[in-house]
Amino acid sequence: MGLMAVSMIHHQRSLKLRAHLMQEAIRNSDFTFRLPTNGLLSGERAMQQTLNQLGETIRRQVNQSEVESWERLTRVLTHEIMNAAAPITSISQSMLGRNDVKGTPLEPGMQAIYDTSRHLSEFVANYRKMSELEKPILADVLLRPLLDDVSKAYAELSWEISIPPETSVRADASMLRQVLMNLTKNALEAHAKKMVVVLTEDGSPRKSGWLQLYIGNDGLPIAAENLPSLFVPFFTTKRSGSGIGLSLSRRMMIQQEGMLDLAEKQFGACRAGFILSICASPL
């Protein structure tokens, strides 16, 4: 058998393996798969690049559908909670004003009912206000000045920002700033001392039109059992947490035609990090 024939057989086996790996990734709902394009013919390389981009598109659509489903469910839940809590707050407040309740053993219990229902109503009302986001106004935004502003607001942290001054994205500056602040607050609550912000190699705007920003910290790592629920509304591991920061941040990124994900790998001494995917400004 000639050398060319042997080479062709090996090449075909390699293509077959690629197809199998991508099939398994899709079967396991892993749309982050990326296969290298080196060693391929021009047509095969173009096909592999398209498949890699298709995986990213599917992942974004799945995440967006998930966010929209949680939003619909949350609207129903908040509506029902408000309807249930409002009369409890009103009735318990009225009972606290009665003479046969004041100064009796009933008063502490009635006060607890009133305080709990009022806090619940306030929480739901605040969440509804934050979740009713205005339509974003997309414009070219220089990343470095925005990050510098956020770092100045949290001067108690040490910042390592490796972003070229000319890096620009299409985003709503206010929404993007809020997302960055939410991630920084989470880092502080995880007892972080340092924030790291870098561009990832996968986020080359020249190739994909997308820019990927890694935002990590050296705080406590995220427990493995909590990873699947990180972006679920109201999920929190903190006693005083509301569980809306990350889910709201992801929604804001989706509204800007971007995405917020947990980073699969960490940079340097970071023990937790997220990836912001943002549309790069036209070159």
Backbone as CSV, one residue per row, in Angstrom:
resi,resn,N_x,N_y,N_z,CA_x,CA_y,CA_z,C_x,C_y,C_z
1,MET,0.855,-1.198,0.000,0.000,0.000,0.000,0.884,1.238,0.000
2,GLY,0.573,2.167,-0.878,1.396,3.342,-0.997,1.282,4.267,0.196
3,LEU,2.302,5.122,0.316,2.332,6.078,1.427,1.124,7.003,1.384
4,MET,0.714,7.417,0.169,-0.423,8.325,0.039,-1.711,7.651,0.510
5,ALA,-1.844,6.365,0.190,-3.046,5.634,0.598,-3.101,5.498,2.113
6,VAL,-1.948,5.194,2.715,-1.886,5.063,4.174,-2.241,6.394,4.833
7,SER,-1.703,7.473,4.264,-1.980,8.802,4.804,-3.463,9.141,4.691
8,MET,-4.086,8.749,3.569,-5.504,9.031,3.371,-6.354,8.255,4.367
9,ILE,-6.006,6.988,4.612,-6.751,6.166,5.577,-6.651,6.774,6.975
10,HIS,-5.447,7.191,7.343,-5.243,7.809,8.658,-6.059,9.099,8.778
11,HIS,-6.087,9.856,7.691,-6.826,11.114,7.701,-8.326,10.862,7.860
12,GLN,-8.837,9.853,7.151,-10.253,9.538,7.243,-10.624,9.047,8.642
13,ARG,-9.737,8.277,9.268,-9.979,7.832,10.645,-10.022,9.019,11.600
14,SER,-9.144,9.984,11.339,-9.127,11.192,12.169,-10.436,11.960,12.046
15,LEU,-10.957,12.081,10.813,-12.227,12.772,10.596,-13.373,12.014,11.266
16,LYS,-13.324,10.680,11.201,-14.350,9.864,11.832,-14.341,10.052,13.344
17,LEU,-13.135,10.146,13.926,-13.012,10.375,15.364,-13.574,11.735,15.748
18,ARG,-13.315,12.743,14.922,-13.856,14.082,15.175,-15.387,14.044,15.211
19,ALA,-15.944,13.353,14.219,-17.403,13.257,14.150,-17.960,12.567,15.393
20,HIS,-17.273,11.524,15.845,-17.719,10.795,17.040,-17.636,11.680,18.282
21,LEU,-16.555,12.432,18.419,-16.391,13.297,19.591,-17.463,14.381,19.639
22,MET,-17.766,14.966,18.491,-18.785,16.006,18.455,-20.168,15.426,18.729
23,GLN,-20.416,14.230,18.223,-21.696,13.567,18.479,-21.879,13.291,19.966
24,GLU,-20.818,12.833,20.621,-20.886,12.556,22.065,-21.079,13.841,22.857
25,ALA,-20.421,14.923,22.420,-20.572,16.205,23.116,-22.013,16.682,23.047
26,ILE,-22.622,16.583,21.871,-24.016,17.013,21.706,-24.944,16.120,22.520
27,ARG,-24.673,14.813,22.517,-25.500,13.876,23.279,-25.472,14.193,24.766
28,ASN,-24.355,14.699,25.245,-24.206,15.039,26.660,-24.510,16.512,26.938
29,SER,-25.113,17.180,25.950,-25.480,18.607,26.078,-24.281,19.483,26.398
30,ASP,-23.120,19.108,25.877,-21.910,19.911,26.053,-21.669,20.683,24.767
31,PHE,-22.148,21.938,24.754,-22.018,22.750,23.550,-20.807,23.674,23.615
32,THR,-19.897,23.385,24.543,-18.660,24.151,24.633,-17.532,23.475,23.862
33,PHE,-17.859,22.387,23.160,-16.816,21.643,22.458,-16.128,22.496,21.401
34,ARG,-14.840,22.313,21.281,-14.039,22.978,20.256,-12.983,21.975,19.784
35,LEU,-12.934,21.705,18.512,-11.927,20.808,17.972,-10.956,21.608,17.122
36,PRO,-9.655,21.271,17.182,-8.654,22.040,16.424,-8.851,21.892,14.924
37,THR,-8.370,22.875,14.195,-8.516,22.862,12.729,-7.194,22.594,12.016
38,ASN,-6.124,22.418,12.790,-4.833,22.153,12.151,-4.826,20.753,11.538
39,GLY,-4.084,20.601,10.446,-3.966,19.315,9.776,-5.130,18.987,8.863
40,LEU,-6.022,19.945,8.642,-7.183,19.718,7.782,-7.005,20.425,6.444
41,LEU,-7.672,19.886,5.415,-7.693,20.553,4.133,-8.571,21.801,4.240
42,SER,-8.471,22.694,3.288,-9.162,23.978,3.397,-10.667,23.813,3.581
43,GLY,-11.293,22.922,2.818,-12.732,22.696,2.946,-13.091,22.085,4.286
44,GLU,-12.272,21.135,4.725,-12.505,20.499,6.020,-12.313,21.491,7.161
45,ARG,-11.320,22.366,6.992,-11.053,23.378,8.022,-12.246,24.328,8.149
46,ALA,-12.785,24.732,7.000,-13.950,25.622,7.023,-15.146,24.936,7.682
47,MET,-15.324,23.645,7.387,-16.417,22.906,7.997,-16.243,22.800,9.503
48,GLN,-15.004,22.523,9.960,-14.748,22.397,11.395,-14.962,23.729,12.113
49,GLN,-14.526,24.810,11.492,-14.742,26.127,12.084,-16.234,26.436,12.209
50,THR,-16.998,26.059,11.185,-18.442,26.271,11.219,-19.093,25.459,12.328
51,LEU,-18.661,24.205,12.483,-19.207,23.349,13.532,-18.853,23.893,14.921
52,ASN,-17.647,24.396,15.078,-17.252,24.996,16.357,-18.133,26.204,16.685
53,GLN,-18.362,27.040,15.680,-19.210,28.219,15.886,-20.658,27.820,16.121
54,LEU,-21.103,26.728,15.477,-22.459,26.240,15.668,-22.675,25.802,17.108
55,GLY,-21.664,25.139,17.672,-21.759,24.730,19.067,-21.936,25.922,19.986
56,GLU,-21.195,26.998,19.710,-21.309,28.217,20.517,-22.694,28.848,20.350
57,THR,-23.217,28.840,19.120,-24.546,29.401,18.871,-25.618,28.607,19.612
58,ILE,-25.523,27.288,19.571,-26.488,26.437,20.272,-26.414,26.696,21.769
59,ARG,-25.208,26.826,22.300,-25.038,27.066,23.735,-25.708,28.369,24.141
60,ARG,-25.526,29.408,23.334,-26.139,30.694,23.655,-27.663,30.598,23.611
61,GLN,-28.188,29.887,22.612,-29.632,29.749,22.497,-30.212,28.957,23.668
62,VAL,-29.511,27.905,24.083,-29.964,27.114,25.228,-29.980,27.961,26.494
63,ASN,-28.913,28.726,26.707,-28.841,29.586,27.890,-29.920,30.658,27.866
64,GLN,-30.161,31.238,26.686,-31.180,32.275,26.577,-32.567,31.694,26.850
65,SER,-32.845,30.503,26.315,-34.137,29.860,26.555,-34.320,29.551,28.029
66,GLU,-33.225,29.144,28.679,-33.282,28.846,30.106,-33.606,30.098,30.905
67,VAL,-32.949,31.209,30.573,-33.210,32.478,31.266,-34.655,32.914,31.063
68,GLU,-35.151,32.805,29.828,-36.522,33.216,29.545,-37.527,32.347,30.296
69,SER,-37.227,31.053,30.439,-38.119,30.160,31.180,-38.163,30.539,32.656
70,TRP,-36.989,30.845,33.220,-36.941,31.262,34.620,-37.664,32.590,34.813
71,GLU,-37.564,33.472,33.837,-38.243,34.767,33.940,-39.759,34.583,33.988
72,ARG,-40.275,33.710,33.103,-41.724,33.464,33.090,-42.179,32.855,34.411
73,LEU,-41.405,31.891,34.909,-41.751,31.264,36.181,-41.677,32.268,37.325
74,THR,-40.658,33.114,37.305,-40.480,34.100,38.369,-41.618,35.108,38.385
75,ARG,-42.078,35.514,37.194,-43.199,36.450,37.142,-44.436,35.868,37.824
76,VAL,-44.705,34.602,37.556,-45.862,33.945,38.171,-45.679,33.849,39.685
77,LEU,-44.476,33.422,40.103,-44.222,33.248,41.537,-44.306,34.573,42.287
78,THR,-43.688,35.621,41.735,-43.707,36.909,42.428,-45.121,37.461,42.514
79,HIS,-45.914,37.234,41.467,-47.306,37.690,41.491,-48.083,36.979,42.596
80,GLU,-47.915,35.670,42.690,-48.628,34.898,43.708,-48.139,35.248,45.114
81,ILE,-46.845,35.447,45.261,-46.300,35.799,46.575,-46.836,37.146,47.037
82,MET,-46.858,38.114,46.124,-47.382,39.437,46.475,-48.854,39.362,46.874
83,ASN,-49.626,38.572,46.142,-51.051,38.433,46.462,-51.264,37.787,47.824
84,ALA,-50.365,36.864,48.190,-50.505,36.178,49.475,-49.966,37.011,50.629
85,ALA,-48.863,37.735,50.392,-48.207,38.466,51.479,-48.927,39.757,51.840
86,ALA,-49.521,40.421,50.854,-50.156,41.724,51.110,-51.243,41.658,52.184
87,PRO,-52.206,40.735,52.093,-53.220,40.693,53.153,-52.663,40.276,54.511
88,ILE,-51.644,39.425,54.522,-51.033,39.034,55.795,-50.402,40.243,56.467
89,THR,-49.701,41.055,55.679,-49.083,42.269,56.222,-50.142,43.222,56.754
90,SER,-51.211,43.404,55.984,-52.264,44.332,56.381,-52.986,43.875,57.644
91,ILE,-53.336,42.593,57.692,-54.080,42.067,58.839,-53.228,42.076,60.107
92,SER,-51.950,41.637,59.965,-51.079,41.599,61.147,-50.795,43.005,61.667
93,GLN,-50.672,43.977,60.773,-50.467,45.366,61.204,-51.693,45.871,61.965
94,SER,-52.870,45.515,61.476,-54.106,45.915,62.146,-54.216,45.270,63.522
95,MET,-53.823,43.997,63.611,-53.893,43.284,64.887,-52.948,43.891,65.917
96,LEU,-51.794,44.375,65.474,-50.829,44.969,66.402,-51.369,46.253,67.042
97,GLY,-52.347,46.879,66.397,-52.918,48.102,66.940,-54.070,47.868,67.900
98,ARG,-54.461,46.630,68.064,-55.582,46.330,68.948,-55.151,46.279,70.414
99,ASN,-56.019,46.750,71.287,-55.712,46.781,72.722,-55.610,45.391,73.319
100,ASP,-56.377,44.417,72.765,-56.338,43.064,73.316,-55.131,42.273,72.824
101,VAL,-54.261,42.930,72.009,-53.016,42.295,71.546,-51.795,42.972,72.165
102,LYS,-51.861,44.297,72.289,-50.738,45.041,72.863,-50.434,44.563,74.289
103,GLY,-49.163,44.310,74.536,-48.726,43.937,75.865,-49.101,42.534,76.280
104,THR,-49.632,41.741,75.375,-50.003,40.359,75.691,-49.003,39.406,75.030
105,PRO,-49.014,38.115,75.388,-48.124,37.137,74.742,-48.343,37.028,73.234
106,LEU,-49.471,37.538,72.739,-49.738,37.490,71.295,-48.900,38.496,70.510
107,GLU,-48.496,39.577,71.158,-47.834,40.663,70.442,-46.530,40.240,69.769
108,PRO,-45.598,39.538,70.455,-44.343,39.145,69.780,-44.584,38.279,68.548
109,GLY,-45.520,37.340,68.646,-45.804,36.484,67.502,-46.415,37.254,66.349
110,MET,-47.337,38.167,66.667,-47.961,38.981,65.629,-46.943,39.912,64.982
111,GLN,-46.000,40.425,65.801,-44.950,41.295,65.275,-44.054,40.521,64.313
112,ALA,-43.754,39.269,64.658,-42.918,38.429,63.792,-43.618,38.162,62.461
113,ILE,-44.928,37.923,62.521,-45.695,37.695,61.290,-45.682,38.945,60.416
114,TYR,-45.877,40.084,61.047,-45.892,41.345,60.296,-44.534,41.629,59.659
115,ASP,-43.460,41.490,60.455,-42.116,41.780,59.940,-41.751,40.840,58.791
116,THR,-42.054,39.557,58.938,-41.707,38.581,57.907,-42.467,38.856,56.609
117,SER,-43.764,39.100,56.711,-44.559,39.351,55.504,-44.137,40.656,54.829
118,ARG,-43.789,41.671,55.636,-43.362,42.953,55.061,-42.032,42.807,54.329
119,HIS,-41.082,42.102,54.956,-39.780,41.884,54.301,-39.945,41.079,53.015
120,LEU,-40.850,40.090,53.043,-41.087,39.287,51.849,-41.663,40.145,50.727
121,SER,-42.616,41.005,51.064,-43.214,41.890,50.059,-42.181,42.854,49.490
122,GLU,-41.324,43.399,50.350,-40.290,44.328,49.894,-39.280,43.625,48.993
123,PHE,-38.923,42.414,49.360,-37.973,41.655,48.551,-38.530,41.404,47.155
124,VAL,-39.777,40.941,47.088,-40.391,40.649,45.793,-40.550,41.930,44.969
125,ALA,-40.945,43.018,45.635,-41.108,44.296,44.924,-39.786,44.772,44.348
126,ASN,-38.712,44.664,45.133,-37.384,45.077,44.647,-36.922,44.205,43.502
127,TYR,-37.193,42.900,43.588,-36.790,42.006,42.507,-37.538,42.346,41.218
128,ARG,-38.823,42.636,41.343,-39.609,42.966,40.158,-39.092,44.238,39.500
129,LYS,-38.698,45.209,40.310,-38.155,46.452,39.757,-36.868,46.187,38.989
130,MET,-35.989,45.353,39.580,-34.707,45.082,38.943,-34.861,44.206,37.712
131,SER,-35.857,43.302,37.747,-36.012,42.377,36.626,-36.711,43.024,35.434
132,GLU,-37.397,44.133,35.675,-38.051,44.858,34.583,-37.053,45.824,33.951
133,LEU,-36.096,45.254,33.264,-35.010,46.033,32.698,-35.470,46.821,31.476
134,GLU,-34.917,48.004,31.345,-35.183,48.787,30.153,-34.398,48.208,28.982
135,LYS,-34.849,48.526,27.793,-34.162,48.052,26.605,-32.771,48.679,26.557
136,PRO,-31.731,47.864,26.352,-30.372,48.415,26.351,-30.120,49.333,25.166
137,ILE,-29.261,50.302,25.391,-28.832,51.209,24.323,-27.397,50.838,23.978
138,LEU,-27.228,50.130,22.871,-25.908,49.633,22.496,-25.097,50.720,21.812
139,ALA,-23.836,50.791,22.217,-22.912,51.756,21.630,-21.501,51.203,21.773
140,ASP,-20.550,51.831,21.099,-19.152,51.426,21.257,-18.655,51.891,22.626
141,VAL,-18.195,50.948,23.424,-17.753,51.241,24.788,-16.303,50.787,24.959
142,LEU,-15.444,51.696,25.386,-14.065,51.328,25.690,-14.047,50.592,27.020
143,LEU,-13.483,49.401,27.014,-13.524,48.551,28.212,-12.632,49.061,29.336
144,ARG,-11.435,49.518,28.984,-10.466,49.858,30.021,-10.956,50.977,30.953
145,PRO,-11.468,52.093,30.441,-11.975,53.132,31.346,-13.114,52.643,32.233
146,LEU,-13.964,51.777,31.672,-15.078,51.234,32.449,-14.572,50.373,33.597
147,LEU,-13.598,49.524,33.305,-13.010,48.671,34.336,-12.257,49.494,35.380
148,ASP,-11.592,50.549,34.930,-10.875,51.413,35.874,-11.855,52.082,36.843
149,ASP,-13.021,52.486,36.343,-14.035,53.100,37.208,-14.518,52.119,38.270
150,VAL,-14.764,50.874,37.852,-15.233,49.856,38.792,-14.155,49.547,39.828
151,SER,-12.904,49.480,39.388,-11.814,49.178,40.324,-11.640,50.289,41.358
152,LYS,-11.879,51.533,40.958,-11.786,52.649,41.903,-12.914,52.591,42.935
153,ALA,-14.076,52.083,42.508,-15.203,51.965,43.431,-14.969,50.872,44.465
154,TYR,-14.081,49.937,44.144,-13.760,48.841,45.065,-12.250,48.833,45.293
155,ALA,-11.781,49.946,45.867,-10.337,50.122,46.069,-9.779,49.184,47.127
156,GLU,-10.642,48.551,47.919,-10.148,47.619,48.941,-9.605,46.336,48.328
157,LEU,-9.890,46.133,47.044,-9.368,44.974,46.330,-8.138,45.358,45.522
158,SER,-7.250,44.399,45.348,-6.109,44.578,44.451,-6.556,44.150,43.053
159,TRP,-6.289,44.977,42.059,-6.777,44.706,40.699,-5.629,44.452,39.729
160,GLU,-5.772,43.413,38.924,-4.849,43.133,37.812,-5.685,43.141,36.529
161,ILE,-5.602,44.233,35.778,-6.411,44.398,34.571,-5.492,44.393,33.349
162,SER,-5.593,43.326,32.565,-4.749,43.188,31.374,-5.611,43.349,30.119
163,ILE,-6.055,44.568,29.900,-6.916,44.883,28.759,-6.276,46.033,27.985
164,PRO,-5.997,45.845,26.696,-5.435,46.947,25.907,-6.343,48.176,25.933
165,PRO,-5.777,49.368,25.985,-6.576,50.606,26.081,-7.577,50.781,24.946
166,GLU,-7.259,50.250,23.767,-8.128,50.478,22.603,-9.257,49.450,22.487
167,THR,-9.332,48.485,23.401,-10.353,47.435,23.322,-11.752,48.026,23.477
168,SER,-12.588,47.802,22.464,-13.929,48.388,22.447,-14.967,47.311,22.148
169,VAL,-16.133,47.429,22.791,-17.213,46.460,22.599,-18.520,47.188,22.316
170,ARG,-19.485,46.454,21.737,-20.828,46.976,21.536,-21.661,46.564,22.742
171,ALA,-22.023,47.522,23.576,-22.716,47.204,24.817,-23.449,48.415,25.347
172,ASP,-24.288,48.190,26.333,-24.908,49.261,27.100,-23.987,49.516,28.290
173,ALA,-23.368,50.673,28.358,-22.340,50.942,29.364,-22.879,50.780,30.789
174,SER,-24.089,51.233,31.039,-24.660,51.147,32.390,-24.902,49.698,32.795
175,MET,-25.462,48.917,31.873,-25.725,47.508,32.163,-24.423,46.746,32.377
176,LEU,-23.450,47.005,31.515,-22.176,46.314,31.621,-21.480,46.659,32.935
177,ARG,-21.537,47.917,33.333,-20.954,48.333,34.613,-21.640,47.612,35.783
178,GLN,-22.967,47.480,35.706,-23.699,46.811,36.782,-23.303,45.341,36.887
179,VAL,-23.120,44.690,35.744,-22.687,43.288,35.742,-21.309,43.163,36.398
180,LEU,-20.392,44.047,36.020,-19.044,44.020,36.594,-19.082,44.266,38.105
181,MET,-19.951,45.159,38.536,-20.072,45.449,39.965,-20.676,44.264,40.717
182,ASN,-21.648,43.590,40.109,-22.240,42.413,40.740,-21.197,41.316,40.946
183,LEU,-20.363,41.091,39.931,-19.323,40.073,40.044,-18.291,40.455,41.104
184,THR,-18.007,41.746,41.207,-17.048,42.220,42.217,-17.626,42.062,43.625
185,LYS,-18.910,42.380,43.787,-19.555,42.200,45.092,-19.522,40.738,45.517
186,ASN,-19.788,39.849,44.570,-19.732,38.419,44.879,-18.338,38.008,45.335
187,ALA,-17.315,38.572,44.676,-15.937,38.249,45.048,-15.641,38.711,46.472
188,LEU,-16.087,39.907,46.815,-15.881,40.424,48.173,-16.573,39.542,49.203
189,GLU,-17.776,39.096,48.873,-18.510,38.232,49.802,-17.850,36.866,49.942
190,ALA,-17.021,36.500,48.956,-16.264,35.244,49.028,-14.877,35.473,49.629
191,HIS,-14.689,36.657,50.256,-13.445,37.018,50.959,-12.251,37.140,50.016
192,ALA,-12.499,37.626,48.807,-11.418,37.826,47.850,-10.588,39.048,48.228
193,LYS,-9.323,39.010,47.860,-8.407,40.135,48.051,-7.948,40.710,46.715
194,LYS,-8.132,39.922,45.656,-7.613,40.342,44.359,-8.584,39.978,43.240
195,MET,-8.706,40.888,42.262,-9.499,40.645,41.064,-8.572,40.600,39.854
196,VAL,-8.840,39.685,38.946,-8.053,39.549,37.717,-8.992,39.664,36.518
197,VAL,-8.657,40.556,35.591,-9.470,40.753,34.386,-8.553,40.650,33.169
198,VAL,-8.803,39.651,32.325,-7.966,39.438,31.137,-8.852,39.017,29.965
199,LEU,-8.330,39.205,28.765,-8.994,38.687,27.572,-8.556,37.244,27.372
200,THR,-9.493,36.363,27.051,-9.138,34.965,26.837,-8.719,34.755,25.392
201,GLU,-7.965,33.703,25.163,-7.499,33.402,23.807,-8.655,32.989,22.907
202,ASP,-9.723,32.412,23.516,-10.869,31.962,22.720,-11.713,33.129,22.230
203,GLY,-11.495,34.299,22.829,-12.346,35.429,22.476,-11.699,36.383,21.512
204,SER,-11.152,35.872,20.432,-10.512,36.735,19.453,-11.566,37.364,18.539
205,PRO,-11.794,38.677,18.632,-12.825,39.305,17.805,-12.520,39.243,16.316
206,ARG,-11.252,39.106,15.967,-10.885,39.031,14.551,-11.430,37.752,13.913
207,LYS,-11.585,36.697,14.733,-12.041,35.412,14.207,-13.547,35.230,14.319
208,SER,-14.113,35.651,15.435,-15.505,35.315,15.710,-16.435,36.512,15.842
209,GLY,-15.895,37.712,15.960,-16.735,38.867,16.205,-17.092,39.034,17.666
210,TRP,-16.615,38.106,18.503,-16.899,38.138,19.937,-15.636,38.365,20.736
211,LEU,-15.784,39.020,21.840,-14.676,39.235,22.759,-15.052,38.565,24.080
212,GLN,-14.137,37.766,24.614,-14.411,37.066,25.870,-13.510,37.598,26.968
213,LEU,-14.149,38.037,28.021,-13.457,38.660,29.141,-13.517,37.733,30.341
214,TYR,-12.359,37.381,30.866,-12.302,36.563,32.084,-12.224,37.489,33.296
215,ILE,-13.114,37.273,34.263,-13.124,38.053,35.501,-13.044,37.076,36.662
216,GLY,-11.875,36.997,37.291,-11.670,36.029,38.357,-11.217,36.680,39.650
217,ASN,-11.223,35.883,40.707,-10.786,36.379,42.012,-10.175,35.250,42.823
218,ASP,-9.478,35.620,43.888,-8.804,34.628,44.729,-9.604,34.289,45.983
219,GLY,-10.911,34.528,45.938,-11.759,34.224,47.086,-12.037,32.738,47.205
220,LEU,-12.994,32.402,48.040,-13.345,31.001,48.238,-13.867,30.398,46.940
221,PRO,-13.460,29.182,46.607,-13.955,28.550,45.379,-15.437,28.213,45.503
222,ILE,-16.081,28.065,44.374,-17.494,27.708,44.355,-17.622,26.202,44.532
223,ALA,-18.423,25.783,45.501,-18.594,24.361,45.776,-19.182,23.651,44.557
224,ALA,-18.681,22.459,44.280,-19.101,21.714,43.088,-20.610,21.478,43.053
225,GLU,-21.210,21.226,44.225,-22.645,20.935,44.242,-23.498,22.158,43.921
226,ASN,-22.880,23.366,43.985,-23.629,24.590,43.702,-23.524,25.032,42.249
227,LEU,-22.622,24.439,41.498,-22.373,24.894,40.124,-23.609,24.844,39.222
228,PRO,-24.407,23.755,39.248,-25.561,23.710,38.338,-26.624,24.763,38.631
229,SER,-26.613,25.338,39.844,-27.685,26.264,40.240,-27.247,27.717,40.306
230,LEU,-26.029,28.011,39.879,-25.496,29.366,40.038,-26.371,30.444,39.414
231,PHE,-26.933,30.167,38.242,-27.707,31.182,37.532,-29.212,30.998,37.700
232,VAL,-29.603,30.154,38.660,-31.019,29.962,38.949,-31.502,31.091,39.856
233,PRO,-32.562,31.812,39.480,-33.060,32.906,40.323,-33.386,32.439,41.733
234,PHE,-33.003,33.260,42.711,-33.256,33.043,44.142,-32.345,31.993,44.772
235,PHE,-31.475,31.343,43.975,-30.553,30.387,44.580,-29.398,31.142,45.223
236,THR,-29.130,30.850,46.486,-28.025,31.492,47.187,-27.525,30.584,48.299
237,THR,-26.244,30.709,48.603,-25.652,29.968,49.716,-25.358,30.895,50.884
238,LYS,-25.744,32.184,50.732,-25.472,33.169,51.779,-26.721,33.390,52.627
239,ARG,-26.516,33.580,53.918,-27.659,33.764,54.810,-28.449,35.018,54.470
240,SER,-27.746,36.068,54.072,-28.418,37.332,53.767,-28.529,37.577,52.272
241,GLY,-28.194,36.579,51.462,-28.218,36.764,50.010,-29.629,36.658,49.445
242,SER,-29.836,37.322,48.307,-31.148,37.287,47.649,-31.193,36.258,46.525
243,GLY,-30.031,35.894,45.994,-29.994,34.910,44.923,-30.418,35.441,43.570
244,ILE,-30.324,36.750,43.364,-30.750,37.315,42.074,-29.596,37.963,41.314
245,GLY,-28.433,38.140,41.959,-27.326,38.856,41.329,-26.835,38.227,40.046
246,LEU,-26.511,36.926,40.081,-25.959,36.269,38.903,-27.019,36.054,37.826
247,SER,-28.223,35.664,38.233,-29.280,35.455,37.232,-29.626,36.760,36.542
248,LEU,-29.666,37.846,37.298,-29.955,39.154,36.709,-28.809,39.608,35.808
249,SER,-27.574,39.339,36.227,-26.408,39.710,35.417,-26.406,38.973,34.089
250,ARG,-26.748,37.681,34.125,-26.812,36.931,32.866,-27.897,37.505,31.964
251,ARG,-29.025,37.864,32.555,-30.106,38.432,31.749,-29.665,39.744,31.106
252,MET,-28.948,40.571,31.861,-28.476,41.835,31.307,-27.503,41.600,30.158
253,MET,-26.659,40.569,30.287,-25.727,40.268,29.203,-26.465,39.766,27.966
254,ILE,-27.488,38.944,28.162,-28.268,38.438,27.023,-28.964,39.588,26.309
255,GLN,-29.480,40.556,27.086,-30.133,41.710,26.467,-29.149,42.533,25.639
256,GLN,-27.868,42.438,25.974,-26.844,43.148,25.204,-26.260,42.265,24.109
257,GLU,-26.962,41.135,23.837,-26.531,40.175,22.817,-25.227,39.503,23.220
258,GLY,-24.991,39.391,24.518,-23.798,38.726,25.034,-24.182,37.559,25.914
259,MET,-23.266,37.150,26.799,-23.537,36.020,27.681,-22.600,36.080,28.885
260,LEU,-23.059,35.528,29.995,-22.262,35.385,31.209,-22.234,33.911,31.570
261,ASP,-21.039,33.349,31.695,-20.867,31.932,32.022,-19.829,31.783,33.121
262,LEU,-19.888,30.655,33.785,-18.834,30.296,34.724,-17.605,29.863,33.929
263,ALA,-16.438,30.323,34.335,-15.197,29.943,33.643,-14.850,28.488,33.946
264,GLU,-14.479,27.746,32.913,-14.116,26.343,33.109,-12.720,26.201,33.704
265,LYS,-11.841,27.130,33.383,-10.492,27.097,33.947,-10.160,28.460,34.518
266,GLN,-9.308,28.459,35.535,-8.975,29.695,36.241,-7.578,30.171,35.846
267,PHE,-7.361,31.480,35.958,-6.075,32.082,35.621,-5.284,32.350,36.895
268,GLY,-3.999,32.039,36.845,-3.110,32.369,37.955,-3.596,31.827,39.286
269,ALA,-3.661,32.705,40.281,-4.045,32.298,41.635,-5.554,32.373,41.861
270,CYS,-6.318,32.653,40.813,-7.770,32.757,40.963,-8.383,31.395,41.299
271,ARG,-9.405,31.430,42.129,-10.091,30.196,42.504,-11.553,30.184,42.060
272,ALA,-11.980,31.280,41.484,-13.328,31.365,40.916,-13.303,32.442,39.840
273,GLY,-14.077,32.242,38.799,-14.075,33.232,37.723,-15.246,33.043,36.774
274,PHE,-15.531,34.094,36.019,-16.625,34.078,35.057,-16.127,34.589,33.710
275,ILE,-16.845,34.219,32.668,-16.533,34.664,31.317,-17.669,35.554,30.807
276,LEU,-17.311,36.780,30.443,-18.259,37.685,29.799,-18.015,37.627,28.298
277,SER,-19.008,37.227,27.550,-18.921,37.221,26.087,-19.648,38.459,25.577
278,ILE,-18.939,39.310,24.849,-19.493,40.578,24.388,-19.159,40.747,22.912
279,CYS,-20.065,41.357,22.190,-19.823,41.619,20.771,-18.755,42.702,20.629
280,ALA,-17.712,42.401,19.882,-16.634,43.374,19.702,-17.061,44.479,18.733
281,SER,-16.573,45.680,18.980,-16.846,46.778,18.070,-16.183,46.497,16.715
282,PRO,-16.803,46.907,15.629,-16.203,46.701,14.307,-14.816,47.328,14.240
283,LEU,-13.891,46.616,13.623,-12.517,47.115,13.519,-12.423,48.192,12.456
